[in-house]
């Protein structure tokens, strides 16, 4: 079993701050243009999507944490996900404290060093996972349900969570790994600048893995105190999916909670002062042949009643498909970019709405002006009925595909647990199906400004040129810009 190092955690974290925040409702696209669909599939558009009977069981733990469970019997295994209010927003004066603590958990427990831990999991066919975000840190376990495999895996998992050794030697190793990561990682200066404009000095604007100065200041005592406070039963959320009975799932949740220190709840994340974009622009000089363009505004938290309406509206404008308005205009008609998307970066107490694209530097000012005008026009008219119908049809069709595996089910169930959503995997999709054009239009105008975008660009400064003219309808899909100008 490969050790989940700090670098591995960084890779699993991925492009967190630029990732879509609606995995619960937005399907992945194949990349095919709308006109390349198979006829047999087209005939099924209006058929009701088949869905699995996936009942969510939920209960409160004795310490007050929420536990959610879905039984699946296709495979003799289960996935256990335990998250804590131990993300980077809890770092305080020591940026990197949360990441270092999580990285230390599997470095050693009573009677086992790192090698013995990995060998034990290998011997029983179990897999350990670790992840950290701004709001929460999590560890996961995938195990076979056979009792001779399940029991040793769960026991060791409980020790890792509740009784890590957190040795001085391991801390030195983890601090070195974090420092190397912070020095070597590719800085996304444009995104950092945009977050600073929209979030100020709030912890959401900071890198999840802290700073070199914060990591250097960490001591074993600080890590031990943080673990005792943050990794307590009071801060735990448990999510379970797999071939278990309800009684077995309840017993597993109690076993995990009993292994944790009692503790008390961590303080909630500080509110984010809304910093509405006011037309601020910032350019960061950079090398290369492309200009990165970001346009951002504060968005809605997941629990807001208008979240789904706003998200569906933004899928139509800039979703992950070739027929979105942004892609049709900027790629299909003008050949200015390879991809352009409007995404939502979602946290517990805030979100950012960000339009992200790259283009040739000589067109950057014209592209920014064109995107702003496109959104202004879109907010004034709203989507067409056909655009809304097509998007809702895609969502219906994706419902079963998005719950085909235990991993997909677990991911959706974790979101339900974290954001206190109704106990229904298809709630977001069903809510979206009830939307009207007027409701989507109202949400667009109620919560975002058509003109007050904060714009950050990063790339070389060059003389500007007019945008290429749109392609005629007969040549849709062909690039209009010269080959050297097309973004890669």
Secondary structure, DSSP 8 states (H G I E B T S, - for coil): -----HHHHHHHH-SGGGS-S-TTT--------GGG--HHHHTTTTS--------EEEEE-TTS-EEEEEE--SSSEEEEEEEES-SGGG-TTSTTHHHHHHHHGGGEETTEEHHHHHHHHHHTT-EEEEEE-SS-EEEEEEEE-SHHHHHHHHHHHHHHHH-B---HHHHHHHHHHHHHHHHHS---HHHHHHHHHHHTTSGGGS-TT--HHHHHT--HHHHHHHHHHHSBGGGEEEEEEES--HHHHHHHHHHHHHTSB-----------------S-EEEEE--SS-EEEEEEEE---TTSTTHHHHHHHHHHHH-SSTTSHHHIIIIIIT---S-EEEEEEE-SS-EEEEEEEEE-GGGHHHHHHHHHHHHHHHHHH---HHHHHHHHHHHHHHTTGGGSSHHHHHHHHHHHHHHT--S-TTHHHHHHHT--HHHHHHHHHHHS-SS--EEEEEE-------------GGGTTS--S-GGGS--
